[in-house]
C-alpha cells in the first residue's frame, strides 16, 4: 500500500526528542482518523542509543475503539519494518 502522510513537527530537541502529528494523508484509512501523533525519545546508554517510539491514534465514526485496535496492529507491522 503506497501513499503519503503529511506530518508537522510539534517538538524537536536534537539527540533527545522528536514529536510530530499527522496533518493529512491520501491513504484510504485517513477518513477514519481524527488524530495521529508520534513521539520519539532518545536516551544514551552504554551500547549506543535507546529509542522509544510512542504512537497515539484517535479514530472517528462508528466503533472508534475497534478501529483503534485495528490501527494498533497495523502500525505495529509498520514500526517493526522501520
Secondary structure, 3 states (H helix, E strand, C coil): CCCCEEEEEEEEECCCEEEEEEEEECCHHHHHEEEEEEEEEEEEECCEEEEEEEEEEEECCCCHHHHHHHHHHHHHHHHHHC
